[in-house]
Structure formats: C-alpha cells, structure tokens
Amino acid sequence: MTEHTTENHDRRTPLRSLSEDGRPRVKVGSDPASITALSEALDQRLLSDTYVRDGSPVVLEEVSGAAEVVAGDEDAPPPLRSTELRPALLARLLAEQAEVYRTRQRANGGATYDEEITPPRHVLESVLSRSHWPGLPVLHKVITTPVLRPDGTLLQTPGYDEATGYYLAGRITTDPIPEHPTAEQVAEAREFLLGTFLRDFPWRTPADRANYLALLATPILHPFTRALNPFGVVDATMPGSGKTILTSCVGLLVGQRVLTWTDSEEELRKSITTVLADQVGVIVFDNLIEGCVIDSAVLARLVTERVWTDRRLGTNAASSFANDRLWLATGNNLRTGGDMASRAVWVRLDPDCPHPEERTGFGIPNLDTWILDPSNQATVLRHLLVLILDWTRAGAPVSKTVPQMRQFSRWARYLGGFLEHHQVPAFLANHAESRDLDDDYAEWRAFLLRWHHLTGERRLTAAELRSSAEPDPGMPDRWEGTFPTTTAGRLLSPKSLGRILTGQIGRWRGTVVLRAETDSHTKARAYYVERRPEKTQPTTAKPAGPEGVRAPVNDGLFPNPESNPQIPQTPQNPNLTRENSMRHLVPG
C-alpha cells in the first residue's frame, strides 16, 4: 500500500511583506496592474483554505449556527462548506486576511503614503474570470468519514488529501484504524455489526440484511470501486419497523439530505440538481406514501449517469455534478415501475406484529436515539472500517457468483466480494423476487399471458386487438381486467394502443415477450405474443470453455454480451418481415 500525506493547506508562497497585524501585503495600482497582482496573489494561496474546482476558486469555511441533529430523518450536513469565490466574498476575505494597498502622494507634492483599499468590483470580477489556477490544489469533495482511496489505502487523516483531492472534515472522530487489523479486531467488529447493531431489525430474509450492510459500506468504498450505485429501497410492511433508523445510520456517518418525494418529474429534476450542489454522501427520500410506486424516468436516468448535467435554476447556464452519492427511499409496501425495477436494491423489513414500536429486548435499546450520539456513530464507523481494511488486506476479492445487474454489476461484484469475505450470506438473493414488486412488470406479464392464452401466436393489428377488448353485454370480461386502459379506466384508442405496444416489443416479461411484424406492402404492423417453456429460460452466462468453465467476468458497466440469448426465429408470413424495436433482454 502507498503512504499518503496531507498537504499543509495554509502554505503561502512566495513570502510577502507583512502588515503591522501580520497580514500579507499586496500592492495594487491601475486596473491592469491590480488585476495582475491580485490574480498572482490568489494563485499563490494568499488566502487560506482556497482551492480550485472546475476552473473556479473555492474557499472552505465553517458553517455557524448549524442545528444539532436531533432525529434520524433530518439533514446532516458537513461542518465545512466549499463556496465558489464571488466578488463580494473575495472582497471580504481580502479585507480579513490580507492588506491590499496602493501608494498615494499627499497634496502639493507631499510625501507618499500607503492606503489600504477594497478593490473595485470590476477588478475582482476580472480576477475571478480566469479558469487556470495552477497554484491552487484541486478540491473534488468535502467528506465527513474516512474513505478507501483508489489504491486501496484508507484516507483517515483530517484535512486535505493530495492523492484524492478530498478534504476530510468529519463530524465524528475515531482512533486511527490499523492498516492490518488483527484477527481479534475483525472478530469483534463482525460480532458488533451483525450480532448487536443489526441483530434486532426484523429482516424479511437474510438477503435484506446483507443488502443493507452493502449499502452501509457503499459511500466509504465508492472512491475505490468507482462503480455506479443502485437505488436503495428500504421498505417495511408496517410503520415503526426501523426504516428511518437504517437510513440515518448511513446518513449520519457520511452526511445526508432528506427530501420529500414528488410525482412531478420537473420538480424532481430541480430537487436533484439543487441537492447535488451539497457535499453530502447520502440523499434520502423519506417516508413515501404507503403503496407508492417509484416510477420516474428522471430518477432512472440519474442512477445510471456518472455525471448529472442540468440547467441552473433561474439561468440558462448548465451545471455538472459528479453523481457519486447514494440515493435511498423509505416507505411502507413500496413498489417500483418502469426502468426503476432493474435499478433498485431492496431492503425489506417485516415485524409480523400489530405494534412493532412496542417491541422490547433489543441488544441496543432505543437505537433511534442511540445512533444520534457522535460517540456511538464513531463505534459503528470504527467496526465497519476494520472489516473494510481486513478485506483490502486480502486483496479486495470480488464476487463471481452475484447476479448480473447491468450498469451496477461492478458495484455488485465488489460489495459481494466484501460480504463473502466476511461470511455474510445471501447478498442480492432477493433480486429475482424483487420483480414481483415491479408494477410495470407484473401488469405487462399478466396482459401478455392472457393475450397468449386467448389468441396463441396469431398476428393482430392494434385495431383488431382493441376490438377484442370491447365488452359483450351480459358476458364476463374475456381479458379478466388485464387489458391496458387510460387512467380513467377507458379503453385506449387503436393509435394509442399501438404506440404503447411498440414500446414493449422485445421486452421479456417472465416467459412471454411481445413481437411485431410489418407487412411489406401495406406497412401495417401486426403484433403477437411468443411464450417459452419455463425450463428453457437461461439463468447463467454461457460456458466459455470445456467442462462448463464460466466466461470471464466483464469489468465494464454492462454484462457480458453472451448472457443475452439469441432470439429464435418464428414462422413468418412471406409478406411480413420480422421487426424488433428494442434490445433483446434476458427472459425471466
């Protein structure tokens, strides 16, 4: 492992003359001379705690009056804030930390004297218009907990870290963690986290506990794994099960912002852009309405993009933010829809009692208030870091058995390796079961199964299909309520039906998939449902060599292309051509 040092961020080069009160002096004159002198002084770190980010100088300052966190569902910002230098802020800092002066001559040719001044706004604006600041260290992020560097070493010394460009300004402090924890320390850490801290949560399955421990470690491991993080859903059957406690245990360590969920895509986009400007590690959509369906194209885009770019509020200028946060949601009996189903990792709680808040006999009584104490947070953090460093000492092995998760496969392999190293079983074992919580998946599967039952693989136009759904007076609904309708419950028009069918071509829903063919003469499109026997559905990647040796794991963001089976050809009408407007997906 490589040794790292923390830079002395108060250094100032070269040495300047000092005023009587010890401030460095900067002489200015005409506007051009002032711009040059101030630009040079700023680049030489005339002002303490100045850095550069995305071509703009920033300053780190303590935030006064920040309210103490008294509940797990409150914001927990870092104690330092990085603020981009603007003319007014620069003028204040210059007055506090330096003496900017010009030399003047008294009237009638008298003696000269030095006069301290505040540079005019247009001079300060010119200084800050520069984008190249080679003398300022790059600040990527303010963090509140130690993190694993890309080389596998632990950043745990408070202050600026040259190797990563991170500034560690923790709300909690721990004793230094040894790079090579002893077997006794590892056993103690495992016993505390699994046998005490997480023991009494009513996990629905062992997979839910494993998934949560992976989410707890994700912000600390992210600089090392450099993986996209899936969306975490902490769900329960009843209020009072401990959902908010679980999310706050993560957020209080790495800093959190708590947001209110909105069904408005525009408002959600604005909230995301605003919160990404904050230096927090976790963003929580807390306490969604019971039974809420998490189905958002904006959120689906967010969790699959490394950089979020959006227009700044009130301007036409675009801002870009690294999407290195962990996004979580809590609620009771939540479900997913659309593309969010394949982008979510579930942690489900089921106390199986009418009043879960009245349970007693916990290993840690009153855990919701216990975790608010910084000393207790330090205890959790210390044990978690011990397990992480024990894993890196073993070479940070990755898992070769976790399910493929498309863009999140890298995350799954690293976190799965961490959990396997510490004998925590069942990570992502509920991944397939989570499909049952996908409303979009369930509704389309029921519709396609009923369609195949009624018509087999007979080709139908959208108009013919829509006509088949017209009710017969006095007869039961042949579609048994599965046919798509408007929000008002009315049948879709043939045009609208054709549009939504086109968007589903080639997307497997269990053992069924929608297909389409186009008449080469009329260009009319006909649809049908293909169904495969359950036993033919592939569940693993193709063997790549003799004796069933598995194909090498792809370290990229996407699963091995061999994991997608070739779609077999079906009998065709000579006048029809096969068409599939969507990428083939793995059945099941």
C-alpha positions in Angstrom: 0.0 0.0 0.0 1.2 3.5 -0.8 1.7 6.0 2.0 0.0 9.4 1.7 0.5 12.7 3.3 -1.9 15.5 4.0 -0.9 18.9 2.5 -0.4 21.9 4.7 -3.2 24.0 3.1 -2.1 27.2 4.9 1.2 27.4 3.0 1.7 30.7 1.1 4.5 31.1 -1.5 6.4 33.2 -2.1 6.8 35.1 1.2 5.4 38.6 1.2 5.9 41.6 3.4 3.5 41.7 6.4 1.4 44.5 7.8 1.6 45.5 11.4 -1.1 43.0 12.4 0.6 40.2 10.5 -1.4 40.1 7.3 0.4 39.7 3.9 0.5 42.8 1.8 -0.5 43.1 -1.9 0.3 46.3 -3.7 -2.1 47.4 -6.5 -2.3 50.4 -8.8 -4.1 50.9 -12.1 -6.8 48.4 -13.0 -4.5 46.3 -15.2 -1.8 46.2 -12.5 -4.4 45.4 -9.9 -5.8 42.5 -11.9 -2.4 41.0 -12.5 -1.2 41.5 -8.8 -4.4 40.0 -7.3 -4.6 37.1 -9.7 -1.0 36.2 -8.9 -1.5 36.5 -5.2 -4.7 34.4 -5.2 -3.0 31.7 -7.3 -0.2 31.6 -4.7 -2.7 31.0 -1.9 -2.7 34.4 -0.5 -6.0 33.4 1.2 -6.1 30.3 3.4 -8.3 27.4 2.6 -8.6 28.3 -1.0 -8.8 25.5 -3.7 -9.9 25.2 -7.3 -12.8 23.1 -8.6 -13.9 23.0 -12.2 -11.8 26.1 -13.1 -13.3 28.2 -10.3 -11.6 29.2 -7.0 -13.4 28.0 -3.9 -13.0 28.6 -0.2 -13.7 26.2 2.7 -15.5 27.8 5.6 -17.1 26.6 8.8 -20.9 26.9 9.0 -22.1 28.7 12.1 -25.4 28.1 13.7 -26.0 24.7 12.1 -28.7 23.0 14.1 -27.8 19.8 16.0 -29.2 16.7 14.5 -32.0 15.5 16.9 -33.7 12.9 14.7 -32.7 10.5 12.0 -34.9 12.0 9.4 -33.2 15.4 9.5 -30.4 16.8 7.3 -26.9 16.1 8.5 -24.6 18.5 6.5 -20.8 18.5 6.9 -19.2 21.0 9.3 -17.4 22.8 6.4 -18.8 24.2 3.2 -17.0 24.9 0.0 -18.2 28.1 -1.6 -17.2 29.4 -5.0 -15.5 32.8 -4.8 -17.6 35.7 -6.0 -16.6 39.4 -5.9 -18.3 40.1 -2.6 -16.8 37.1 -0.9 -13.4 37.8 -2.3 -13.5 41.4 -1.1 -14.4 40.2 2.5 -11.6 37.6 2.5 -9.0 40.0 1.3 -10.0 42.5 4.0 -9.8 39.8 6.7 -6.6 38.0 5.6 -4.5 40.5 3.6 -3.7 44.2 3.3 -4.4 45.3 -0.3 -2.9 48.8 -0.6 -1.9 51.4 -3.1 0.7 54.2 -2.7 -0.6 57.8 -2.8 1.1 61.2 -2.6 -0.1 63.9 -0.4 -1.3 67.2 -1.9 1.2 69.8 -3.3 3.9 67.2 -3.9 4.0 66.0 -0.3 5.2 62.7 1.0 3.8 59.4 -0.2 1.9 57.0 2.0 0.2 53.6 1.7 -3.6 53.4 1.7 -5.5 50.2 2.3 -8.3 49.8 -0.1 -11.0 47.4 -1.2 -10.5 46.7 -4.9 -13.4 47.8 -7.1 -15.9 45.2 -8.1 -15.0 45.2 -11.8 -11.4 44.4 -10.9 -12.5 41.5 -8.7 -14.7 40.2 -11.4 -11.8 40.3 -13.9 -9.6 38.3 -11.4 -12.3 35.6 -11.0 -12.9 35.3 -14.7 -9.7 33.3 -15.0 -10.1 29.5 -15.3 -6.4 28.4 -15.0 -5.2 28.3 -11.4 -2.1 26.0 -11.3 -1.1 27.1 -7.8 -4.3 26.1 -6.2 -4.9 22.5 -5.1 -7.9 20.8 -6.7 -10.8 20.1 -4.3 -13.1 17.4 -5.5 -15.2 16.9 -2.5 -15.6 17.5 1.2 -16.2 14.2 3.1 -17.2 13.5 6.6 -16.0 10.0 7.0 -12.8 8.1 6.0 -13.0 6.6 2.5 -11.0 4.0 0.6 -8.6 5.6 -1.9 -8.4 4.1 -5.4 -5.1 2.4 -4.4 -6.8 0.6 -1.5 -5.4 2.7 1.3 -7.7 4.4 3.9 -8.0 8.2 3.9 -8.5 8.8 7.6 -6.3 11.8 8.4 -8.4 15.0 8.8 -7.7 17.8 6.3 -6.8 18.0 2.6 -5.6 14.8 0.9 -3.4 15.4 -2.2 -3.9 11.9 -3.5 -7.7 12.2 -3.9 -8.4 15.9 -3.8 -10.8 15.2 -0.9 -11.0 17.2 2.3 -11.9 15.1 5.4 -13.9 17.2 7.8 -15.6 14.6 9.9 -18.4 15.3 12.3 -17.2 12.3 14.3 -13.7 11.2 15.2 -12.2 7.8 15.7 -8.9 6.5 16.8 -6.7 5.6 13.8 -7.6 2.3 12.2 -4.6 -0.1 11.7 -4.0 -0.9 8.1 -3.7 -4.6 9.1 -6.4 -5.3 11.7 -5.8 -8.3 14.0 -8.0 -11.3 13.9 -9.4 -10.3 17.3 -10.3 -6.9 16.0 -12.0 -8.3 12.9 -14.0 -10.8 15.0 -15.0 -8.1 17.4 -16.1 -5.8 14.5 -18.2 -8.6 12.9 -19.8 -9.5 16.2 -20.8 -5.9 16.9 -22.2 -5.1 13.5 -24.0 -8.4 12.9 -24.6 -9.7 16.4 -25.5 -6.5 18.1 -26.1 -3.4 15.9 -28.1 -5.1 13.1 -29.4 -8.1 15.2 -32.8 -6.9 16.1 -34.1 -5.5 12.9 -37.0 -7.6 11.5 -35.3 -8.6 8.2 -37.7 -10.3 5.9 -34.9 -12.6 4.6 -31.1 -12.8 5.1 -30.7 -11.1 1.8 -32.2 -7.9 3.2 -29.6 -7.8 6.0 -26.7 -8.4 3.5 -28.1 -5.8 1.1 -28.2 -3.2 3.9 -24.7 -3.9 5.0 -23.6 -3.4 1.4 -25.4 0.0 1.3 -23.8 1.0 4.6 -20.3 0.4 3.2 -21.0 1.8 -0.3 -20.1 5.5 0.4 -16.8 4.5 2.0 -15.9 2.1 -0.8 -17.0 4.3 -3.7 -13.7 6.0 -4.4 -12.1 2.6 -4.6 -14.8 0.7 -6.6 -15.6 3.7 -8.9 -18.9 2.0 -9.6 -22.4 3.3 -10.2 -24.5 2.9 -7.1 -28.0 1.4 -7.5 -31.0 3.0 -5.9 -31.7 1.6 -2.4 -35.2 1.0 -1.3 -35.8 0.4 2.5 -39.3 -1.0 2.7 -41.5 -2.4 5.5 -44.9 -3.9 6.0 -45.7 -1.6 9.0 -44.8 1.8 10.4 -42.3 1.6 13.3 -40.3 -1.2 11.8 -37.0 0.7 11.7 -36.7 2.1 8.2 -35.5 5.6 9.1 -33.1 4.2 11.7 -31.4 2.2 8.9 -31.1 5.1 6.5 -29.9 7.5 9.3 -27.2 5.1 10.3 -25.7 5.6 6.8 -26.5 9.3 6.5 -25.2 10.4 9.9 -21.8 8.9 9.1 -21.4 10.4 5.6 -23.7 13.4 5.7 -27.3 13.3 4.4 -30.0 15.4 2.9 -33.6 14.3 3.4 -36.1 15.2 0.6 -39.8 14.9 0.1 -40.8 12.6 -2.8 -42.8 14.2 -5.6 -44.5 12.6 -8.6 -43.7 15.7 -10.7 -40.7 14.9 -12.9 -39.9 18.6 -13.3 -39.9 19.2 -9.5 -37.9 16.0 -9.0 -35.3 17.2 -11.6 -35.0 20.5 -9.8 -34.5 18.9 -6.4 -31.8 16.6 -7.7 -29.9 19.5 -9.3 -30.1 21.5 -6.1 -29.1 18.8 -3.7 -26.1 17.6 -5.8 -24.5 21.0 -5.1 -24.3 19.9 -1.4 -21.4 18.0 -0.1 -23.3 15.0 1.4 -22.9 11.4 0.8 -26.5 10.2 1.0 -29.8 11.6 -0.3 -32.9 10.1 1.3 -36.5 10.3 0.0 -38.0 9.6 3.4 -41.4 8.2 4.2 -43.0 7.9 0.8 -46.8 7.5 0.8 -47.8 3.9 1.6 -48.0 1.8 -1.5 -46.2 4.4 -3.6 -44.9 3.2 -6.9 -41.4 4.5 -7.6 -41.5 5.1 -11.3 -39.5 8.0 -12.6 -37.7 8.5 -15.9 -35.6 11.3 -14.2 -34.6 9.1 -11.3 -33.8 6.2 -13.7 -31.6 8.5 -15.7 -29.9 9.8 -12.5 -28.7 6.5 -11.1 -27.2 5.3 -14.4 -25.2 8.5 -15.1 -21.8 9.3 -13.6 -22.2 13.0 -14.3 -25.5 14.8 -13.9 -25.9 17.9 -16.1 -28.8 20.2 -15.8 -29.7 23.9 -16.1 -29.1 26.0 -13.1 -32.2 27.4 -11.5 -33.1 30.8 -12.8 -30.4 30.8 -15.5 -29.7 29.3 -18.9 -26.3 28.1 -17.8 -25.7 24.4 -17.3 -24.1 22.8 -14.2 -22.5 19.4 -14.0 -22.1 17.4 -10.8 -20.4 14.0 -10.2 -23.1 11.5 -9.3 -21.1 9.8 -6.6 -23.9 9.8 -4.0 -26.0 7.0 -2.5 -29.7 7.5 -3.2 -32.3 5.9 -0.8 -36.0 5.8 -0.3 -38.1 4.6 2.6 -41.7 3.7 2.9 -44.3 1.0 3.6 -45.3 -1.5 1.0 -43.5 0.3 -1.8 -43.3 -0.9 -5.4 -41.3 0.1 -8.4 -42.3 0.7 -12.0 -40.7 1.2 -15.4 -36.9 1.1 -15.5 -36.5 1.6 -11.8 -37.2 -2.1 -11.1 -33.8 -3.1 -12.6 -32.0 -0.2 -10.9 -33.1 -0.8 -7.3 -31.7 -2.9 -4.4 -34.3 -3.8 -1.8 -34.0 -4.0 2.0 -37.3 -5.2 3.4 -38.5 -5.4 7.0 -41.4 -7.4 8.3 -42.0 -7.3 12.1 -45.1 -9.5 11.7 -46.8 -8.0 14.7 -49.6 -5.3 15.0 -47.5 -2.8 17.0 -43.8 -3.1 16.1 -42.9 0.1 18.0 -43.8 -1.7 21.3 -41.2 -4.5 20.8 -38.6 -4.9 23.7 -35.5 -6.8 24.5 -33.2 -5.2 22.0 -29.4 -5.6 22.1 -29.2 -1.8 21.8 -32.3 -0.2 23.4 -33.6 3.0 21.8 -31.5 2.6 18.7 -33.2 5.6 17.1 -31.7 8.0 19.7 -28.6 5.9 20.4 -27.3 6.5 16.8 -27.7 10.3 17.2 -24.8 10.3 19.7 -21.5 11.0 17.8 -19.6 8.6 20.1 -21.9 5.8 19.1 -21.6 6.8 15.4 -17.8 6.5 15.9 -18.3 3.0 17.3 -20.2 1.9 14.2 -17.8 3.6 11.9 -14.7 2.1 13.5 -16.0 -1.5 13.3 -17.1 -1.0 9.7 -13.6 0.3 8.7 -12.0 -2.6 10.4 -14.0 -5.0 8.2 -13.1 -3.0 5.1 -9.4 -2.9 5.8 -9.4 -6.7 6.5 -11.0 -7.2 3.1 -8.4 -5.0 1.3 -5.6 -6.8 3.2 -6.8 -9.9 1.5 -6.6 -8.2 -1.9 -10.1 -6.9 -2.0 -11.5 -10.0 -3.7 -14.6 -9.6 -5.9 -17.6 -12.0 -6.1 -18.0 -14.2 -9.1 -21.5 -15.5 -8.0 -23.6 -12.4 -7.7 -26.4 -11.7 -10.2 -25.7 -9.5 -13.2 -27.1 -6.0 -12.6 -26.3 -4.3 -15.9 -24.8 -1.0 -15.1 -24.4 -1.9 -11.4 -22.6 -5.2 -11.9 -19.3 -3.7 -10.9 -20.9 -2.5 -7.6 -22.4 -5.9 -7.0 -19.1 -7.8 -7.6 -17.1 -5.5 -5.2 -19.7 -5.4 -2.5 -20.5 -9.1 -2.9 -16.8 -9.8 -2.5 -16.6 -7.8 0.7 -19.6 -9.6 2.2 -18.4 -13.1 1.1 -15.0 -12.3 2.7 -16.8 -11.8 6.0 -19.2 -14.8 5.5 -22.3 -12.7 5.2 -24.6 -14.8 3.0 -27.5 -14.1 0.6 -26.3 -10.8 -0.9 -28.8 -9.9 -3.7 -30.6 -13.3 -3.2 -33.9 -11.4 -3.3 -33.0 -9.8 -6.7 -35.3 -12.0 -8.7 -38.1 -11.8 -6.0 -38.0 -8.0 -6.3 -39.5 -8.3 -9.8 -42.8 -9.1 -8.0 -42.6 -5.6 -6.6 -42.4 -4.1 -10.1 -45.9 -3.0 -11.0 -45.0 -2.4 -14.6 -43.5 -5.9 -14.9 -46.5 -7.6 -13.2 -49.1 -5.7 -15.2 -47.5 -6.4 -18.6 -46.8 -10.0 -17.8 -50.4 -10.6 -16.8 -51.6 -8.9 -20.0 -49.2 -10.8 -22.3 -50.0 -14.2 -20.6 -53.8 -13.6 -21.1 -53.2 -12.4 -24.7 -51.3 -15.6 -25.5 -54.0 -17.7 -23.8 -56.7 -16.1 -25.9 -55.0 -16.0 -29.3 -51.8 -18.0 -29.2 -49.4 -16.5 -31.7 -52.0 -15.2 -34.1 -51.0 -11.8 -35.6 -53.2 -8.9 -34.7 -53.2 -5.2 -35.6 -53.7 -2.7 -32.8 -57.2 -2.1 -34.1 -58.1 -5.8 -34.0 -56.6 -6.2 -30.6 -58.5 -3.2 -29.3 -61.7 -4.6 -30.8 -61.3 -7.8 -28.9 -61.4 -5.9 -25.6 -64.9 -4.4 -26.3 -67.2 -5.8 -23.7 -70.1 -8.1 -24.6 -73.3 -7.3 -22.8 -74.0 -9.8 -20.1 -70.7 -11.6 -20.6 -67.7 -11.6 -18.4 -64.6 -9.7 -19.4 -62.5 -12.2 -21.6 -59.4 -10.2 -20.7 -60.1 -10.5 -16.9 -59.1 -6.9 -16.3 -55.6 -7.2 -17.8 -56.2 -5.1 -20.9 -54.4 -1.6 -20.8 -56.7 1.3 -20.2 -56.5 5.1 -19.6 -56.2 6.4 -16.0 -60.0 6.9 -16.2 -60.4 3.2 -17.0 -61.4 3.6 -20.6 -60.0 1.5 -23.5 -57.2 3.1 -25.4 -57.7 4.2 -28.9 -56.1 1.9 -31.6 -53.4 4.6 -32.2 -52.5 4.9 -28.5 -52.6 1.2 -28.0 -50.2 0.7 -31.0 -47.9 3.3 -29.5 -47.5 1.6 -26.1 -47.2 -1.8 -27.8 -44.3 -0.6 -29.9 -42.5 0.5 -26.8 -42.8 -3.1 -25.4 -41.5 -5.0 -28.4 -38.8 -7.5 -27.4 -39.1 -6.9 -23.7 -39.4 -10.2 -21.9 -41.9 -10.4 -19.0 -41.1 -13.8 -17.5 -41.7 -16.4 -20.1 -43.5 -14.2 -22.6 -42.4 -11.5 -25.0 -44.2 -9.2 -27.4 -43.2 -9.5 -31.1 -44.2 -7.4 -34.2 -44.2 -8.0 -37.9 -44.7 -5.4 -40.7 -46.5 -6.1 -43.9 -44.0 -5.3 -46.7 -46.9 -4.0 -49.0 -49.2 -2.1 -46.6 -46.6 -1.3 -43.9 -49.2 -2.2 -41.4 -47.8 -3.6 -38.2 -49.2 -6.8 -36.5 -48.4 -8.0 -33.0 -48.3 -11.4 -31.3 -47.0 -12.9 -28.1 -44.3 -15.5 -28.0 -44.1 -17.8 -25.0 -41.3 -20.2 -24.0 -41.4 -23.1 -21.6 -40.1 -22.1 -18.2 -37.3 -24.7 -18.2 -35.7 -23.2 -21.3 -35.1 -19.8 -19.7 -31.3 -19.3 -19.3 -30.2 -18.3 -15.8 -26.4 -18.0 -16.2 -23.9 -16.9 -18.8 -22.9 -19.4 -21.5 -19.9 -21.6 -20.6 -16.8 -20.2 -22.4 -14.7 -23.4 -22.4 -14.6 -27.1 -21.7 -16.2 -28.7 -18.7 -18.6 -25.7 -18.2 -15.9 -23.1 -17.3 -17.7 -19.8 -17.0 -16.9 -16.9 -19.2 -14.6 -14.3 -17.6 -16.4 -11.6 -15.7 -16.5 -8.3 -17.6 -15.2 -5.4 -15.5 -17.2 -2.9 -17.6 -20.5 -1.4 -16.8 -22.5 -3.8 -18.8 -22.9 -7.6 -18.5 -21.1 -10.0 -20.9 -23.0 -10.0 -24.2 -23.1 -13.8 -24.0 -25.5 -13.5 -21.2 -28.2 -12.5 -23.7 -29.5 -15.5 -25.6 -30.2 -15.3 -29.3 -33.9 -14.9 -30.0 -35.1 -17.8 -32.2 -36.8 -17.2 -35.5 -40.5 -17.9 -35.7 -42.6 -18.9 -38.7 -43.3 -15.8 -40.9 -45.8 -14.8 -43.5 -44.0 -14.4 -46.8 -45.3 -10.8 -46.9 -44.1 -9.9 -43.4 -40.7 -9.0 -42.1 -39.5 -9.6 -38.5 -39.1 -6.3 -36.5 -38.0 -5.7 -33.0 -37.6 -2.1 -31.9 -36.0 -2.9 -28.6 -32.8 -4.6 -27.5 -33.5 -8.3 -26.6 -33.4 -8.8 -22.8 -32.7 -11.9 -20.8 -36.0 -13.8 -20.2 -37.2 -14.1 -16.6 
